[in-house]
Amino acid sequence: MKLQKLKEFILLRTEDLESANLPLFKEELEIIKKYTEFLDKKLHLGMFIPCNENNEKLEYPTCNWCNTGTPGDCHRSKECAIDEKPFCNYEKALERIVFRNHSFVKEDDYNWIFMNNHKKIEIPKNACVEFLIIEGYDTELTEFASKLIFG
């Protein structure tokens, strides 16, 4: 047998099992396929920290008037309400994060550098999700990612 990438191997084997039409395994096979495809996804910055649609890092928004971090807490709440969009965008970006407990340190042309559980980790910008496992990084999925993969 010719060597195959793990993804190809698993997808071929799950297709074989699906064609055997064993209903008992159907749901489990779907989860295996989704997880295999997830491991092959290319990493992007928004998987680790809040980013906009263009995968650019978002800073935590503050009120232009009082510098608080919560819309409506300002003594000038009418003006504060005008600026709620950045808060909403930031909240949506937080919900899309896939990996827990990463704080951004910096990036260069080739890598993102994070702190995770007090360890500095460098992740190549062209890496796939599986890289995190191969390198032995202690990476935990968020609830959003778990639902995406496991339903």
LINKAMO-V115341 format. One record per residue. RES is the residue in one letter. SS is DSSP state (H for helix, E for strand, - for the rest). OMEGA is omega in whole degrees, -180 to 180 (* if undefined). NEAR is the number of other C-alpha atoms within 10 Angstrom. Layout:
res=RES ss=SS omega=OMEGA near=NEAR
res=RES ss=SS omega=OMEGA near=NEAR
//
This chain:
res=M ss=- omega=177 near=3
res=K ss=- omega=177 near=3
res=L ss=- omega=180 near=7
res=Q ss=- omega=171 near=9
res=K ss=- omega=-179 near=7
res=L ss=H omega=-179 near=12
res=K ss=H omega=-180 near=16
res=E ss=H omega=-179 near=13
res=F ss=H omega=-178 near=12
res=I ss=H omega=-179 near=17
res=L ss=H omega=177 near=17
res=L ss=H omega=-180 near=13
res=R ss=H omega=179 near=13
res=T ss=H omega=175 near=19
res=E ss=H omega=178 near=13
res=D ss=H omega=-180 near=11
res=L ss=H omega=178 near=15
res=E ss=H omega=-179 near=15
res=S ss=H omega=176 near=9
res=A ss=- omega=175 near=9
res=N ss=- omega=177 near=11
res=L ss=- omega=-174 near=9
res=P ss=H omega=-179 near=10
res=L ss=H omega=-175 near=8
res=F ss=H omega=-172 near=12
res=K ss=H omega=-179 near=13
res=E ss=H omega=180 near=10
res=E ss=H omega=178 near=13
res=L ss=H omega=179 near=18
res=E ss=H omega=178 near=16
res=I ss=H omega=179 near=14
res=I ss=H omega=179 near=16
res=K ss=H omega=-179 near=17
res=K ss=H omega=-179 near=16
res=Y ss=H omega=178 near=16
res=T ss=H omega=179 near=19
res=E ss=H omega=178 near=16
res=F ss=H omega=-180 near=17
res=L ss=H omega=-178 near=17
res=D ss=- omega=-180 near=15
res=K ss=- omega=176 near=12
res=K ss=E omega=179 near=13
res=L ss=- omega=171 near=19
res=H ss=- omega=-172 near=19
res=L ss=H omega=-179 near=18
res=G ss=H omega=176 near=21
res=M ss=H omega=-175 near=22
res=F ss=- omega=-176 near=21
res=I ss=- omega=179 near=26
res=P ss=- omega=179 near=24
res=C ss=E omega=176 near=22
res=N ss=- omega=-178 near=15
res=E ss=- omega=180 near=10
res=N ss=- omega=179 near=7
res=N ss=- omega=176 near=14
res=E ss=- omega=-177 near=13
res=K ss=E omega=176 near=16
res=L ss=- omega=173 near=16
res=E ss=- omega=177 near=11
res=Y ss=- omega=-176 near=11
res=P ss=- omega=175 near=19
res=T ss=- omega=178 near=17
res=C ss=- omega=179 near=23
res=N ss=- omega=-175 near=12
res=W ss=- omega=-172 near=12
res=C ss=- omega=180 near=13
res=N ss=- omega=175 near=12
res=T ss=- omega=-179 near=14
res=G ss=- omega=-178 near=14
res=T ss=- omega=179 near=13
res=P ss=- omega=178 near=22
res=G ss=- omega=179 near=17
res=D ss=- omega=-175 near=14
res=C ss=- omega=175 near=18
res=H ss=- omega=176 near=10
res=R ss=- omega=-169 near=12
res=S ss=H omega=178 near=15
res=K ss=H omega=178 near=11
res=E ss=H omega=179 near=15
res=C ss=H omega=-178 near=20
res=A ss=H omega=179 near=14
res=I ss=H omega=-175 near=12
res=D ss=- omega=-178 near=17
res=E ss=H omega=-178 near=17
res=K ss=H omega=177 near=12
res=P ss=H omega=178 near=17
res=F ss=H omega=179 near=17
res=C ss=H omega=179 near=13
res=N ss=H omega=180 near=17
res=Y ss=H omega=179 near=18
res=E ss=H omega=178 near=13
res=K ss=H omega=179 near=14
res=A ss=H omega=177 near=20
res=L ss=H omega=-179 near=18
res=E ss=H omega=-178 near=16
res=R ss=- omega=-179 near=18
res=I ss=- omega=-176 near=21
res=V ss=- omega=-175 near=19
res=F ss=E omega=-177 near=17
res=R ss=- omega=166 near=18
res=N ss=- omega=174 near=17
res=H ss=E omega=173 near=21
res=S ss=E omega=-175 near=15
res=F ss=E omega=176 near=17
res=V ss=E omega=179 near=12
res=K ss=E omega=174 near=11
res=E ss=E omega=172 near=15
res=D ss=- omega=-177 near=9
res=D ss=- omega=-173 near=7
res=Y ss=- omega=-172 near=11
res=N ss=E omega=164 near=15
res=W ss=E omega=179 near=17
res=I ss=E omega=-178 near=18
res=F ss=E omega=165 near=21
res=M ss=E omega=178 near=15
res=N ss=E omega=-178 near=16
res=N ss=- omega=177 near=14
res=H ss=- omega=177 near=10
res=K ss=E omega=176 near=11
res=K ss=E omega=177 near=13
res=I ss=E omega=177 near=18
res=E ss=E omega=-179 near=16
res=I ss=E omega=178 near=19
res=P ss=E omega=-177 near=17
res=K ss=- omega=-180 near=16
res=N ss=- omega=-176 near=11
res=A ss=- omega=174 near=15
res=C ss=E omega=-179 near=17
res=V ss=- omega=-177 near=16
res=E ss=H omega=178 near=16
res=F ss=H omega=-178 near=17
res=L ss=H omega=179 near=17
res=I ss=H omega=-178 near=12
res=I ss=H omega=-179 near=8
res=E ss=- omega=177 near=10
res=G ss=- omega=178 near=9
res=Y ss=- omega=180 near=13
res=D ss=- omega=-173 near=12
res=T ss=- omega=-178 near=15
res=E ss=- omega=179 near=13
res=L ss=E omega=173 near=14
res=T ss=- omega=178 near=18
res=E ss=H omega=178 near=14
res=F ss=H omega=-179 near=15
res=A ss=H omega=180 near=19
res=S ss=H omega=179 near=13
res=K ss=H omega=180 near=10
res=L ss=H omega=-176 near=13
res=I ss=H omega=-170 near=16
res=F ss=H omega=176 near=13
res=G ss=- omega=* near=10
//
